Amino acid sequence: MFAAMQLVEYEPTNVLKGELKDTSVVASHYVVFNSPTADAREDHPQLSPVLFRPGRELIVLLNAGPGKFWPEASACTTRANEACAMVSNDEQHIELAKAAKSNPIPAFTVENESCGVLAVEEWRAKVLELLK
């Protein structure tokens, strides 16, 4: 078992706490099977395309830095990495290596795959429910 992370680029519209200097930020997310942010399909380890889609408004809790396991998760740039070799054939490995080299190092990470992201419409529904 090893850490799997996926990058997401955000265009912030509001900052609730802290400051952002850029108009877009790249954050790494842990991809954990059966978590609220993961794709429900067992054969497709990735973040949920329902939750993470262009134009979707999200509330995201970010920490500075690429994440504790970013070096391991992004290490599929050479064939020497045994963890990558175990999960990919040569063709997949070449694609992983290309993707890893073209990805920026994330400036932020979502540290918790269970509660670090909430869709704005879900948040609004929960607030309205609490106000009843």
N, C-alpha and C positions, 0 to 999 in steps of 0.2 A: 504494500500500500504506500502511496506517496501523495503529496499535496497536488491538487489540480486547481489551477486558477484561470480565470478568463478576464480579459480586459473589457471595460465599457467606457466609452467616451460620453461625457455629459456636457450639456450647455446649461449652466446654472441660471435660473431666473430669480431666485431669492436665496440669500444666505441667512440662516436662522441664528448661527453662532460662529464666530471666527470671521476671517477675511479671506477672500480669494482675489488674486491679482489677474488671473487669466479669464478669458471669456469661455474657455472650454477646459475641462479637466479629464484626465484619464485615471480611472480607479481599477484596482484589481479586486476581483470577487472570488471567494472560495467556491468551488463547485463540489457540493456534497450531496450524494444520492439521498433522495427522499426529504430534502430540506425544502422550505417554502420558496427558495429562489431557484431551485434546480428544475430542469426539464423533467417532466413526469415519465418520459419514455426511458425504459431501462437500457435500450441499445444506443442511446444518444447522450453521452455525458457532456452537458453544456448548461448554461443558464437558461431559464425559461424564456422562450421566444414570446410567450404571452405577456409576461411581466416586463421583459426588456425588449422593447420594440421602438423604432423611431417615432418621436412625437408623444410618447407616453410620459406623463408627469409623475415623478417619483419623489418621495422624501428619502434621502440617502444620508446615513450617518457615516461620515468618513473620518479616518485617521490619517495623519501625514505619513508618507512613506509607502513603499511598494508592498509591504506585507512581510510577515516573518518568514514565510516559505517561498517568497518570490524567486530567490536564486535557484532553488530546487525545481520549482514549477516551470521556470523558463530555461532549464538546462538542456533542452532537446535541440541544441544547436550543433552537437557533434555526435558521431556514432559511438563515441567512447562512453556515453552515459548509459549504464546498464538498465536503469529504470525505464528509460525511453525505449530501449531495444526490446524490453519485455512486453511492451504494450503496442508496438507498432511494427509493421513489416517495412521493408526498404522503401517502398513507394510512399507509405504514410509518413515515414521518418523524414523523407526529403521535404514533404509538404509542411510537416511540423517545424523543421529547421528554417524553411523560408519564412513561415509565419512568425517564428520567434525572433528572427533577425529584423523583420520589418516592424515589429511592435515596439512602441516606445516603452521606456521604463516608467511604470505608473508613479505619479506623484502622491497618490492616495490609495488607501485600501479600505474595504468594508470588512471589518474584523470578524463580524458574526454573520454566518449564512442564514441564521434563523430570524434575526430581528433588525438587520441593518438596512433593509429596504422596505418601503411601504408605498403602495400606489396611492396617489393623492385622493382618488375617488373613494378608496377604502377608508382612508383617514377621515375624510369628510363624513362618511356614513357612521363611523364610530363616534365622532364628536357629536353628531346629531342625535345618536342613540343615547349618549350620556346626558344630553340636555333635556331629554323627554321627562 
